[in-house]
Amino acid sequence: MDFKKEPIVDIVVLSSSHCSTTSEHKEKLSATERAHTETATENSTALHPAKTSVFAKGKELFAFAGGCLVTFAKDAPSRHDAVSKQGDFAHYVVQPWYDWFGRNKRVTTSRALNTVTLQSCHGQPERPIINGGGFNYAGVYGMPVEYESLHRKCLDTLPIPGAAAPLVEAALEQAVVAFWSAGCCFTTPTGYQSNILAFTAILNNDWFVLMDQKSHSSMSTAAYLSNAGGRKKFKHNDMHDLERLLDEIEGQCPNIMVAVEGLYSLDGDIPDLAALHALKNRYNFVLFCDEAHSFLSLGSNGRGCLEWWNDMHTENPVPTDLIDIRTTTLSKAVGGIGGLVCATERFYRALHSRATALRSTGESLATPNMLQALWVLRQPERLARSLARLRAITEYCHERLEQAGVFVYGERTSPVLPIHAGRPTKASELSHVLRKHGVAATPFSKPAVPMWQSRVRIGMSAEFTDENVEQLVDALIDSCAATILLYSRRTAPASSTTTGKCARFQWQVDGTGLVEERDDALHYLDHLIEAQRTQLAEAGQHDRRQGGHTSRLSPRSVIDAGHRTRGQYGLGSGSSRWILGTYPPHLEVEQIVCNITGQPASMVYTNTEGGLMSTVAVLCRPIKGCSRHVLLVHNDAQQPILDGHRAAPRDCKTEKVVWNDLNDLTSTLHLLTEGKKQKKSYITLVLTFPPTSPSNHNTTLETLFTHLIPFRRKLHGLTILLDCSSTSQYPSSEPLSAKLPLPQALHYLATELRARILVFGSFYQGLGLNGAFLAGDGALIDELRYTSRFYVFAAAPPPFMMGMVAQALGGGC
């Protein structure tokens, strides 16, 4: 079924407006919107959030101090011993206020649909509440029985790595190319890594990249990992500032890239594409757009910010080929996890070369997630109806909240509602009160947004029922009133929907007229799975690896665990771990990892390369009481380790020193510890375990201890990161614990050297399943949970994948 060429069929409208077609309804809706806008302009007073006063800022500092004392008392008699100021800040300030001192912890115990069940602070499930912390914009997270059976068949018969299922991967890439009329498409394991692929493949010394100041963390990381000749940021959505920078850098590099987001999820706004079009004509730059939050949420057909812009500006549209490079994620509107890079033919060769290199050493997009993306894209009519409803309920919420005096950032048609709270503690309080009123939502503060513009974000969903929408709006108004966050109200216009609730919900998502489209999608996917299984069987690929990816199936018990956890929690996590993406399987895997490694704490990452890079980047930070911090890496260290140092903050001032063998390491430590000034040196030593090259094959933990023990009193502090994720360790029948250092050896190393130990391992290299773990010192893990970019800003591992990991490690999921 060619969904790109088929016309949109009639839309069923369950309201008093008898519009028979999409275009007819659009005309009527546009006329109604103009009337509403004109009336609102005449009768309303624009809302502006009050600036935080000096008194309020002082009050906030006292609240922070009080929170520190409470946390310090809770820690007694033990003492939290962080090595950095950011570790102390995360433990004493961020963590307690973020989860409202343990009363607003967010462990999800159900699927992330229109409602969600959270675990109470006592460990018991609460009543279902509205899911305001997810990204199910198009309402496609639900899995009909027939589609669920396809996922069962996929997991039973196809390998997890998508690179080992080339027919499925090719089908997804072709579907996305057709959807966006692009020249090429490439997949990545996560959305975070889609930006890394695009930037590092294209940007070299001939390129200067200009990014919006509020670009996603992955874009900033990718820019620094690239070899771009220059990097600068312009003020958020300020086209005058962008023009100033374009004038300033003109002639410095032959090529310029301007990078923006299709929808800034914490601000609810969209880039000015008309202005970007004018500037592009003048300066001839390449326009890059991260469509993570705009893909399948903006535009009448979900094609993102450009389609939305032309829908809203029919009198002055921009060219459909304005955007040269797009990246997006499958963890938001699609409900899976993974990333996509789409570009014009001009960039095919660079992207293909880089994608091939990255794939040969790491994980790929999982097959079940590719199936989910195809399921959504093969149903364009259902998607169009869902997005029409999404826009209707979003505008309704904006209007009701504005009338009540609740300040919401951004566009009225944006499917995210960032609610202004001001002070960080106010945002945390609002989140807690909303939960009491039946809405799950997450607070945001610095560094995601300015400290005194903290907010709570609500993600809208087409799956919300009319009752959900009313409950959501009422809860927001009541909670803002309870936390003293209502501003000047405006008088409702005569045409307001308050006289008859839900009167504007003219679009309903039902199955009328969609049965044939759904059946076509089911038949197509079933045929695709069969074709892929046949190809694998004929080629005999079950017994060999291709491009670093195993095509072997997991054991039956592990597959059954995947079915159970998918049935209970759904396919995707729906958000990152610290928003609403923590599920019981994540916690179980972390406990099992602690038991295997003998470490007090652990955390899991969605992907091995991203997790290792982010871990090293966080470790490259100033250390308390030390004037010097040195990162010691072996000369054959994996690329993510080197990338981690490059991705570290520019002001971290952590030196990188490369060593070749243990004698070279000893000489380096002598140089670092000689003289009085050098006694304040802190060392972070990264070591591959087990050694993978002849130059360090003798670097066992015993020999390492022998060479380090003379420096125990000379070093101000020592962190040892053992990288056990070497790509030479393909999945085997050997248990993961056999590939890790013995817990007794780690304990001896930590005790005798007074070192902090971290152990990084890969579930893919050990089990053939996507994901990774980090175990070790409790204070370091505590810090990394709030500072590791790949943990904070990337979606959580899929619950079904963690269920499989737990079973493979001997758990009970």
NULO-556029 format. One line per 4 residues: number of its first residue (from 1); for each residue x negated, y, z of C-alpha. Coordinates in Angstrom, 1 decimal, decimal comma. Last residue first. Example, Ala and Ser with C-alpha at 12.3 -4.5 7.8 and 13.67 -1.06 7.14 Angstrom:
<mimis>
2) -13,7:-1,1:7,1; -12,3:-4,5:7,8
</mimis>
This chain:
<mimis>
813) -10,8:-11,0:34,8; -12,4:-13,5:37,3; -16,1:-12,9:37,3; -18,9:-15,2:36,1
809) -20,9:-12,8:34,0; -19,1:-13,9:30,8; -15,8:-13,4:32,6; -16,7:-9,9:33,7
805) -18,0:-9,1:30,2; -14,7:-10,3:28,6; -12,7:-8,1:31,0; -15,0:-5,2:30,3
801) -14,2:-5,6:26,6; -10,5:-5,7:27,3; -10,8:-2,5:29,4; -12,4:-0,6:26,5
797) -15,6:1,1:27,7; -14,9:4,7:28,9; -14,8:7,5:26,4; -17,8:9,7:26,2
793) -18,2:13,1:27,9; -19,0:12,1:31,5; -20,9:8,8:30,9; -22,7:9,9:27,8
789) -23,5:13,3:29,4; -25,0:11,7:32,6; -24,5:14,4:35,3; -21,5:13,3:37,4
785) -22,0:9,5:37,5; -25,7:10,1:37,2; -25,9:11,7:40,7; -24,2:8,8:42,5
781) -26,3:6,4:40,5; -29,4:8,2:41,8; -28,2:8,3:45,4; -27,3:4,6:45,4
777) -30,7:3,4:44,0; -30,2:0,8:41,3; -28,0:-0,4:38,5; -27,4:0,9:35,0
773) -25,1:-1,1:32,7; -24,5:-1,5:28,9; -21,7:-1,9:26,5; -20,6:-3,9:23,4
769) -20,4:-7,7:23,8; -22,9:-10,1:22,3; -23,8:-11,4:25,9; -27,3:-10,3:26,7
765) -28,3:-8,0:23,9; -24,7:-6,7:23,7; -24,3:-6,4:27,5; -27,4:-4,3:27,6
761) -29,5:-3,6:30,7; -30,9:-0,7:32,7; -32,4:-1,3:36,1; -33,1:1,7:38,3
757) -35,5:1,6:41,3; -36,4:4,4:43,7; -39,9:3,9:45,0; -41,3:3,7:48,5
753) -44,0:1,6:46,9; -43,7:-1,2:49,5; -39,9:-1,0:49,9; -38,9:-0,3:46,3
749) -41,2:-3,0:44,8; -40,3:-5,5:47,5; -36,6:-4,9:46,7; -37,1:-5,3:43,0
745) -39,1:-8,5:43,5; -36,3:-9,9:45,7; -33,7:-9,0:43,2; -35,5:-11,0:40,5
741) -36,1:-9,0:37,3; -33,5:-9,5:34,6; -33,3:-11,8:31,6; -32,3:-14,8:33,7
737) -29,4:-12,8:35,2; -27,9:-12,5:31,7; -27,4:-16,2:31,4; -29,3:-18,1:28,7
733) -27,0:-19,4:26,0; -28,2:-16,6:23,8; -27,4:-13,1:22,7; -30,3:-11,4:21,0
729) -33,2:-10,2:23,2; -35,6:-8,6:20,7; -33,5:-5,4:20,9; -34,9:-4,7:24,3
725) -32,3:-3,8:26,9; -34,1:-4,6:30,1; -35,5:-1,0:30,6; -36,8:-0,9:34,1
721) -36,7:2,7:35,4; -39,1:3,3:38,2; -38,7:6,5:40,3; -41,6:7,7:42,4
717) -42,1:10,5:44,9; -44,6:12,9:46,3; -47,4:10,6:45,0; -50,7:10,4:46,9
713) -49,5:8,0:49,6; -48,4:5,3:47,3; -51,1:5,8:44,7; -53,2:2,8:45,7
709) -50,1:0,6:45,4; -49,5:1,4:41,7; -52,0:-0,9:40,1; -51,2:-4,0:42,2
705) -47,4:-3,3:42,0; -47,6:-3,2:38,2; -49,5:-6,5:38,2; -46,7:-8,1:40,3
701) -43,9:-6,5:38,3; -45,4:-7,9:35,1; -47,3:-5,7:32,6; -49,5:-8,4:31,1
697) -47,6:-8,3:27,8; -48,3:-4,5:27,6; -50,4:-4,1:24,5; -49,2:-7,4:23,0
693) -45,6:-6,0:22,7; -42,3:-6,9:24,2; -42,8:-6,7:27,9; -39,9:-8,1:30,0
689) -38,9:-5,6:31,0; -39,8:-2,3:29,4; -41,1:0,3:31,8; -40,2:3,9:32,3
685) -42,1:5,6:35,2; -40,6:8,8:36,7; -43,4:10,5:38,7; -43,1:13,4:41,1
681) -46,2:15,6:41,5; -46,5:17,8:44,6; -49,9:16,3:45,5; -51,3:17,7:42,3
677) -52,1:21,1:43,8; -54,4:19,5:46,4; -56,7:17,9:43,9; -56,4:14,6:42,0
673) -52,9:13,0:41,8; -52,0:13,5:38,1; -55,4:12,7:36,8; -55,6:9,5:38,9
669) -52,1:8,6:37,7; -53,2:8,8:34,1; -56,2:6,6:34,7; -54,0:4,0:36,3
665) -51,6:4,1:33,4; -54,4:3,7:30,9; -55,6:0,7:32,9; -52,1:-0,7:32,8
661) -51,7:-0,4:29,1; -50,9:2,3:26,4; -49,6:5,3:28,3; -47,5:8,2:27,0
657) -47,0:11,4:29,1; -43,8:13,4:28,9; -43,7:16,6:31,0; -40,4:17,6:32,7
653) -39,8:21,3:32,5; -36,1:20,9:32,9; -35,4:24,3:31,3; -34,6:23,1:27,8
649) -32,1:20,6:29,2; -33,0:16,9:28,3; -32,1:15,8:24,7; -35,8:15,5:23,7
645) -36,6:13,4:26,8; -33,6:11,1:26,1; -34,6:10,8:22,5; -37,9:9,2:23,6
641) -36,0:6,7:25,7; -33,4:6,1:22,9; -36,3:5,3:20,5; -37,5:2,3:22,5
637) -40,8:2,5:24,3; -43,8:1,2:22,3; -46,3:3,8:23,6; -45,2:3,3:27,2
633) -43,4:6,1:29,0; -44,5:8,2:32,0; -42,1:11,2:32,7; -43,9:13,8:34,8
629) -42,3:16,2:37,2; -44,4:19,0:38,7; -43,9:21,7:41,4; -42,1:19,2:43,7
625) -40,0:20,1:46,7; -36,7:19,1:45,1; -37,2:17,6:41,7; -36,5:19,5:38,5
621) -34,8:17,4:35,8; -35,7:14,7:33,3; -33,8:11,9:35,0; -30,6:13,2:33,3
617) -32,2:12,8:29,8; -33,5:9,3:30,6; -30,0:8,1:31,5; -28,4:9,8:28,5
613) -30,8:8,0:26,1; -30,2:4,7:27,8; -26,4:5,1:27,7; -26,2:6,2:24,1
609) -28,4:3,3:22,9; -26,5:0,7:24,9; -22,9:1,7:24,4; -19,8:2,2:26,5
605) -21,8:2,6:29,7; -21,4:0,9:33,0; -22,3:2,0:36,5; -24,2:0,4:39,4
601) -24,8:0,7:43,2; -26,5:-1,1:46,0; -28,9:-3,2:43,9; -29,4:-7,0:44,2
597) -29,5:-7,3:40,4; -26,9:-10,0:40,0; -24,7:-8,8:42,9; -24,8:-5,2:41,8
593) -23,9:-6,3:38,2; -20,9:-8,2:39,6; -19,7:-5,1:41,4; -20,0:-3,0:38,3
589) -18,2:-5,6:36,3; -15,3:-5,6:38,8; -15,1:-1,8:38,8; -14,8:-1,6:35,1
585) -12,3:-4,5:35,0; -10,2:-2,5:37,6; -9,7:0,4:35,3; -11,4:3,8:35,1
581) -10,4:5,9:32,1; -8,2:8,6:33,7; -10,6:11,5:33,8; -13,9:10,4:35,3
577) -14,3:7,3:33,3; -13,6:8,9:29,9; -10,2:8,8:28,2; -7,6:6,4:26,7
573) -9,3:3,2:27,8; -8,5:1,4:24,6; -6,8:-1,9:23,8; -4,1:-2,1:26,4
569) -4,4:-2,6:30,2; -2,4:-5,8:30,9; -2,3:-7,5:27,6; -5,8:-6,3:26,7
565) -7,0:-7,7:30,0; -5,4:-11,1:29,4; -6,5:-11,4:25,8; -10,1:-10,4:26,6
561) -10,2:-13,0:29,4; -9,0:-15,6:26,9; -11,9:-14,6:24,6; -14,4:-15,1:27,5
557) -12,9:-18,6:28,4; -13,1:-19,6:24,7; -16,8:-18,7:24,4; -17,7:-15,7:22,3
553) -17,8:-16,0:18,5; -21,0:-15,9:16,6; -21,5:-13,2:14,0; -24,5:-11,7:15,7
549) -25,6:-8,3:14,7; -29,2:-7,2:14,2; -28,9:-6,7:10,5; -27,3:-10,1:10,0
545) -27,6:-12,9:12,5; -27,2:-16,6:11,8; -25,1:-19,6:12,8; -21,6:-18,2:12,3
541) -22,7:-16,8:9,0; -22,1:-20,0:7,0; -21,3:-17,9:3,9; -18,1:-19,8:3,3
537) -17,0:-19,5:7,0; -17,7:-15,8:7,2; -15,9:-15,1:3,9; -12,9:-17,1:5,0
533) -12,6:-15,3:8,3; -12,8:-12,0:6,5; -10,1:-12,9:4,0; -7,9:-14,2:6,8
529) -8,3:-11,0:8,9; -7,6:-8,9:5,8; -4,4:-10,9:4,9; -3,1:-10,4:8,5
525) -4,0:-6,7:8,3; -2,1:-6,2:5,0; 1,0:-8,2:6,2; 1,2:-6,2:9,4
521) 0,9:-2,9:7,5; 3,5:-3,9:5,0; 5,8:-5,0:7,8; 5,4:-1,6:9,5
517) 6,2:0,2:6,3; 9,2:-2,0:5,6; 10,6:-1,5:9,1; 10,1:2,3:9,1
513) 13,6:3,4:7,8; 14,9:3,8:11,3; 12,3:2,7:13,7; 12,4:5,7:16,0
509) 10,5:8,8:16,6; 12,8:11,8:17,2; 12,6:15,2:15,6; 15,1:17,9:16,5
505) 13,8:18,3:20,0; 14,7:22,0:20,1; 17,9:21,4:22,2; 15,8:19,5:24,8
501) 17,5:21,4:27,7; 20,5:23,6:26,8; 20,4:27,1:28,1; 16,7:26,9:28,7
497) 16,1:26,5:24,9; 15,8:30,2:24,4; 17,8:31,9:21,7; 18,8:34,7:24,0
493) 15,2:35,4:24,9; 14,0:34,4:28,4; 12,9:37,3:30,5; 9,2:37,2:31,2
489) 7,4:36,1:34,4; 4,3:37,7:35,8; 1,9:35,0:37,1; 2,5:31,7:38,8
485) -0,6:30,1:40,4; 0,4:30,2:44,1; -0,4:26,5:44,6; 3,2:25,6:45,3
481) 4,4:27,7:42,4; 1,9:26,1:40,1; 3,1:22,7:41,3; 6,8:23,6:40,8
477) 6,1:24,9:37,2; 4,0:22,0:36,2; 6,4:19,5:37,7; 9,4:21,1:35,9
473) 7,5:21,0:32,6; 6,5:17,4:33,0; 9,9:16,2:34,2; 11,5:17,9:31,2
469) 9,0:16,3:28,8; 9,3:12,9:30,4; 13,1:13,1:30,1; 13,0:13,9:26,4
465) 10,7:10,9:26,1; 6,9:11,3:25,8; 5,6:9,0:23,0; 4,8:12,1:20,8
461) 2,1:12,8:23,4; 0,8:15,9:25,1; -2,5:16,0:26,9; -2,4:18,2:30,0
457) -5,6:20,0:31,2; -6,1:21,5:34,6; -8,2:24,7:34,8; -11,2:26,4:36,0
453) -11,7:30,0:34,7; -13,9:31,2:37,6; -16,5:28,5:36,9; -16,6:28,9:33,2
449) -15,5:25,7:31,4; -17,1:22,3:31,0; -20,1:23,3:33,1; -18,3:24,3:35,3
445) -14,6:23,4:36,0; -12,0:20,9:34,9; -9,2:19,3:36,9; -7,5:16,2:35,6
441) -3,8:15,3:35,2; -1,4:12,6:36,3; 2,1:13,9:36,7; 4,7:12,7:39,2
437) 5,1:15,7:41,6; 2,6:14,2:44,1; 0,2:13,9:41,2; 0,8:17,5:40,2
433) -0,1:18,5:43,8; -3,5:16,7:43,5; -4,3:18,2:40,1; -3,3:21,7:41,4
429) -5,6:21,3:44,4; -8,5:20,3:42,2; -7,9:23,4:39,9; -7,6:25,6:43,0
425) -10,9:24,2:44,3; -12,6:25,2:41,1; -11,2:28,8:41,2; -9,1:30,2:38,4
421) -6,2:27,7:37,9; -5,3:28,2:34,2; -3,4:25,4:32,6; -5,0:23,9:29,5
417) -2,1:22,4:27,5; -3,3:20,1:24,8; -1,2:19,3:21,7; -1,9:22,8:20,2
413) 1,2:24,3:18,6; 1,4:27,3:21,0; -2,3:28,0:20,4; -4,7:28,4:23,3
409) -4,7:28,7:27,1; -1,6:28,2:29,2; -0,7:30,7:32,0; 2,3:29,7:34,0
405) 4,7:32,6:34,5; 8,0:30,7:34,3; 8,9:32,0:30,8; 5,4:31,1:29,6
401) 5,8:27,5:31,0; 9,2:27,1:29,2; 7,9:28,4:25,9; 4,7:26,4:25,9
397) 6,6:23,2:26,9; 9,0:23,7:24,0; 6,1:24,4:21,6; 4,5:21,1:22,6
393) 7,8:19,2:22,4; 8,3:20,3:18,8; 4,7:19,8:17,7; 4,6:16,2:19,0
389) 8,0:15,5:17,4; 6,6:16,5:14,0; 3,5:14,6:14,7; 5,4:11,4:15,5
385) 7,5:11,7:12,3; 4,4:12,1:10,2; 2,7:9,2:11,8; 5,7:6,9:11,2
381) 5,6:8,0:7,6; 1,8:7,4:7,3; 1,8:3,8:8,6; -1,3:2,2:7,1
377) -3,5:4,8:8,9; -2,3:3,6:12,4; -2,9:-0,1:11,8; -6,2:0,6:10,1
373) -7,5:2,4:13,2; -6,3:-0,4:15,4; -8,1:-3,0:13,2; -11,3:-1,0:13,4
369) -11,0:-1,1:17,2; -10,6:-4,8:17,2; -13,8:-5,2:15,0; -16,1:-3,3:17,4
365) -18,0:-0,4:15,9; -21,7:-1,3:15,8; -24,3:-2,0:18,4; -28,0:-1,4:18,0
361) -31,3:-1,8:16,2; -30,4:-2,4:12,6; -27,4:-0,2:12,9; -29,5:2,9:13,6
357) -31,6:2,4:10,5; -28,6:1,7:8,3; -26,8:4,7:9,5; -29,8:6,9:8,8
353) -30,2:5,7:5,2; -26,5:5,8:4,5; -26,2:9,3:5,9; -29,0:10,7:3,9
349) -27,9:9,0:0,7; -24,2:10,1:1,1; -24,8:13,7:1,9; -24,0:15,2:-1,5
345) -21,1:12,8:-2,0; -19,1:14,9:0,4; -18,8:13,8:4,0; -17,0:11,6:6,5
341) -18,5:10,4:9,8; -16,4:8,1:11,9; -16,6:7,1:15,6; -15,6:4,3:17,9
337) -13,2:3,4:20,7; -9,5:2,4:20,4; -6,4:4,5:21,0; -6,1:6,2:17,6
333) -5,3:9,7:19,0; -8,4:9,9:21,3; -10,9:7,0:21,4; -11,1:6,6:17,6
329) -13,5:9,5:17,3; -14,1:12,1:14,6; -16,8:13,6:12,4; -16,3:15,7:9,4
325) -18,7:17,1:6,8; -18,1:19,5:3,9; -15,0:21,3:5,2; -13,6:23,8:2,7
321) -12,5:21,0:0,3; -8,8:21,7:0,8; -9,3:25,3:-0,1; -7,8:27,8:2,4
317) -4,1:28,7:2,4; -2,8:32,3:2,2; 1,0:32,4:2,0; 1,4:28,9:3,5
313) -0,5:29,9:6,6; 0,8:27,6:9,3; 0,8:24,4:7,2; -2,5:25,5:5,6
309) -4,1:25,9:9,0; -2,7:22,6:10,2; -4,1:20,8:7,1; -7,5:22,3:7,8
305) -7,3:21,6:11,5; -6,7:17,9:11,2; -5,4:15,4:8,7; -2,5:14,3:11,0
301) 0,2:14,3:8,3; 2,0:17,5:9,2; -1,2:19,0:10,6; -2,8:18,5:14,0
297) -2,8:15,4:16,1; -4,1:12,5:13,9; -7,6:14,0:13,9; -7,5:17,3:15,8
293) -9,1:16,1:19,1; -12,2:14,5:17,7; -12,2:16,6:14,5; -15,8:17,7:14,8
289) -16,2:20,1:11,8; -19,3:20,9:9,7; -19,3:23,7:7,2; -22,3:23,9:4,9
285) -23,4:27,4:4,2; -23,1:29,5:1,0; -23,5:32,9:2,7; -20,7:34,9:1,0
281) -18,3:32,2:0,1; -18,9:30,5:3,4; -18,2:33,8:5,3; -14,8:34,1:3,5
277) -13,9:30,5:4,2; -14,9:30,8:7,8; -12,7:33,8:8,2; -9,8:31,9:6,7
273) -10,6:28,9:8,8; -10,3:30,7:12,1; -11,2:27,9:14,5; -8,5:26,2:16,6
269) -7,5:26,9:20,2; -6,4:24,8:23,1; -9,2:26,0:25,4; -10,2:22,7:27,0
265) -9,4:20,6:23,9; -11,2:22,8:21,4; -9,5:21,7:18,2; -11,1:21,3:14,8
261) -14,5:21,8:16,3; -17,2:24,0:14,8; -20,6:23,6:13,2; -22,1:26,1:10,7
257) -25,0:24,5:8,7; -27,5:26,6:6,9; -29,9:25,6:4,1; -33,0:27,2:2,6
253) -34,3:28,3:6,0; -35,4:31,7:7,4; -34,0:33,7:4,5; -30,9:34,8:6,3
249) -31,3:34,1:10,0; -30,1:37,5:11,2; -27,4:38,0:8,7; -25,9:34,6:9,5
245) -26,3:35,5:13,2; -24,3:38,7:12,8; -21,7:36,9:10,7; -21,2:34,3:13,5
241) -20,9:37,2:16,0; -18,1:38,7:13,8; -16,5:35,3:13,5; -16,0:35,0:17,2
237) -14,4:31,6:17,8; -16,6:31,1:20,8; -19,6:33,2:20,7; -22,3:32,0:18,4
233) -24,9:29,3:19,1; -28,4:29,0:17,7; -30,6:26,2:16,3; -33,6:26,4:14,0
229) -35,7:24,2:11,7; -33,5:21,2:12,4; -35,4:18,0:13,2; -32,4:16,4:14,9
225) -32,3:15,3:18,5; -31,7:18,9:19,7; -28,7:19,3:17,4; -27,3:15,9:18,3
221) -27,3:16,8:22,0; -25,5:20,0:21,3; -23,0:18,3:19,2; -22,4:15,5:21,8
217) -21,8:18,1:24,4; -18,8:19,4:22,5; -19,0:22,9:21,0; -18,0:25,8:23,2
213) -20,7:28,2:22,0; -19,8:27,4:18,4; -22,8:26,1:16,6; -25,3:27,6:14,0
209) -27,7:25,1:12,5; -30,8:26,1:10,4; -31,9:23,5:7,9; -35,1:23,1:5,9
205) -36,9:21,6:8,9; -34,5:18,6:8,9; -30,8:18,3:9,5; -28,9:15,7:7,5
201) -29,3:12,3:9,2; -30,0:13,6:12,7; -26,9:15,8:12,6; -24,4:13,3:11,2
197) -25,6:10,2:13,2; -25,7:12,2:16,5; -22,2:13,5:15,8; -20,9:10,0:15,2
193) -22,7:8,9:18,3; -20,3:10,7:20,6; -17,4:9,2:18,7; -18,6:5,7:19,7
189) -19,9:2,6:17,9; -20,4:4,4:14,6; -18,7:4,1:11,2; -19,6:5,7:7,9
185) -17,5:7,4:5,3; -18,2:8,7:1,8; -17,0:11,3:-0,8; -14,0:12,5:1,2
181) -10,4:12,8:0,2; -9,5:12,9:3,9; -7,1:10,0:4,0; -8,7:8,3:1,0
177) -12,1:8,3:2,5; -10,6:7,1:5,8; -8,9:4,1:4,1; -12,1:3,2:2,2
173) -14,1:3,3:5,4; -11,5:1,1:7,2; -11,4:-1,4:4,4; -15,2:-1,6:4,3
169) -15,4:-2,3:8,0; -12,8:-5,1:7,7; -14,6:-6,7:4,8; -18,0:-6,3:6,5
165) -17,1:-8,3:9,6; -20,6:-8,8:11,1; -21,1:-5,0:11,2; -17,9:-4,8:13,1
161) -19,5:-6,5:16,1; -16,8:-8,6:18,0; -16,9:-11,6:15,8; -13,7:-12,8:14,1
157) -11,4:-15,8:14,7; -9,9:-15,6:18,2; -10,4:-11,9:18,7; -8,7:-11,1:15,4
153) -5,9:-13,7:15,9; -5,1:-12,2:19,3; -5,1:-8,7:17,8; -2,7:-9,9:15,1
149) -0,4:-11,4:17,8; -0,3:-7,9:19,5; 0,8:-6,5:16,1; 3,8:-8,8:16,0
145) 4,7:-8,1:19,7; 4,5:-4,3:19,2; 1,4:-2,6:20,6; 1,8:0,9:22,2
141) -1,1:3,3:21,8; 0,4:4,9:18,7; 2,1:8,0:20,4; 0,6:10,5:18,0
137) -1,2:12,5:20,7; -2,1:9,5:22,9; -4,9:11,6:24,4; -4,6:10,9:28,1
133) -4,6:12,9:31,3; -1,0:14,0:31,3; 0,3:10,4:31,8; 3,7:10,9:33,5
129) 3,9:8,8:36,7; 4,5:5,1:37,4; 4,9:4,4:41,2; 1,7:3,8:43,0
125) -0,4:0,7:42,9; -2,1:-0,2:46,2; -5,8:0,3:47,0; -5,3:2,6:50,0
121) -6,4:5,7:48,1; -3,5:4,8:45,7; -4,1:3,0:42,4; -2,6:4,8:39,4
117) 0,3:3,7:37,2; 0,7:5,4:33,8; 3,6:6,9:31,9; 3,6:7,9:28,2
113) 1,1:5,1:27,5; -2,3:4,4:29,1; -1,6:0,7:30,0; -1,5:-0,1:33,7
109) -3,8:-0,1:36,7; -5,6:3,2:36,3; -8,1:4,1:39,0; -7,9:7,9:39,6
105) -9,0:9,0:43,0; -6,8:11,8:44,3; -6,8:11,3:48,1; -10,5:10,6:48,3
101) -11,6:14,0:49,4; -9,5:15,8:46,7; -10,9:13,6:43,9; -12,8:16,5:42,3
97) -13,3:18,3:45,6; -15,3:15,5:47,2; -17,3:14,6:44,0; -18,3:18,1:42,9
93) -19,5:19,7:46,1; -21,5:17,4:48,4; -22,4:14,5:46,1; -22,7:16,4:42,8
89) -24,4:19,3:44,4; -26,9:17,1:46,2; -27,8:15,3:43,0; -28,0:18,6:41,1
85) -30,5:19,8:43,7; -32,7:16,8:43,0; -34,1:13,8:44,9; -30,9:12,9:46,6
81) -31,0:11,3:50,1; -27,5:11,0:51,4; -27,9:10,2:55,1; -26,6:7,3:57,0
77) -24,9:7,8:60,4; -23,0:9,6:59,1; -21,9:10,0:55,5; -18,4:11,1:56,5
73) -19,9:13,9:58,5; -22,0:15,1:55,6; -18,9:15,0:53,4; -16,9:17,1:55,8
69) -19,7:19,6:56,2; -20,2:19,9:52,5; -16,4:20,5:52,0; -16,6:23,3:54,5
65) -19,4:24,9:52,7; -17,6:24,6:49,4; -14,5:26,1:50,9; -16,6:29,0:52,3
61) -17,9:29,5:48,8; -14,4:29,6:47,5; -13,3:32,2:50,0; -16,2:34,4:48,9
57) -15,1:34,1:45,3; -11,5:34,9:46,4; -12,7:38,0:48,3; -14,8:39,1:45,3
53) -11,6:38,8:43,2; -11,0:36,2:40,5; -9,5:37,9:37,5; -5,8:37,5:37,1
49) -4,6:35,3:34,3; -2,9:37,3:31,5; 0,6:36,7:30,4; 2,1:38,8:27,6
45) 5,4:40,5:28,6; 8,3:39,3:26,6; 11,5:40,7:25,1; 10,5:42,1:21,7
41) 7,8:39,6:21,0; 10,0:36,7:22,1; 12,8:37,8:19,8; 10,4:38,0:16,8
37) 8,8:34,7:17,6; 12,1:32,9:18,1; 13,5:34,2:14,8; 10,3:33,2:13,0
33) 10,4:29,8:14,6; 14,0:29,2:13,5; 13,1:30,1:9,9; 10,1:27,8:10,0
29) 12,3:25,0:11,4; 14,8:25,4:8,6; 12,2:25,4:6,0; 10,4:22,4:7,6
25) 13,7:20,5:7,8; 14,2:20,9:4,1; 10,7:19,9:3,3; 11,0:16,7:5,4
21) 14,3:15,7:3,9; 17,9:15,4:4,9; 18,3:18,3:7,2; 21,5:18,0:9,2
17) 20,6:20,1:12,1; 22,8:19,0:15,0; 20,2:16,6:16,2; 18,8:13,2:15,6
13) 16,8:14,0:12,4; 15,8:11,0:10,3; 13,0:12,0:7,9; 13,3:11,2:4,3
9) 10,3:9,6:2,5; 6,8:11,1:2,3; 5,5:10,6:-1,2; 3,1:7,7:-1,9
5) -0,4:8,7:-3,1; -2,4:8,5:0,1; -0,5:5,6:1,6; -1,6:3,3:-1,1
1) 0,0:0,0:0,0
</mimis>
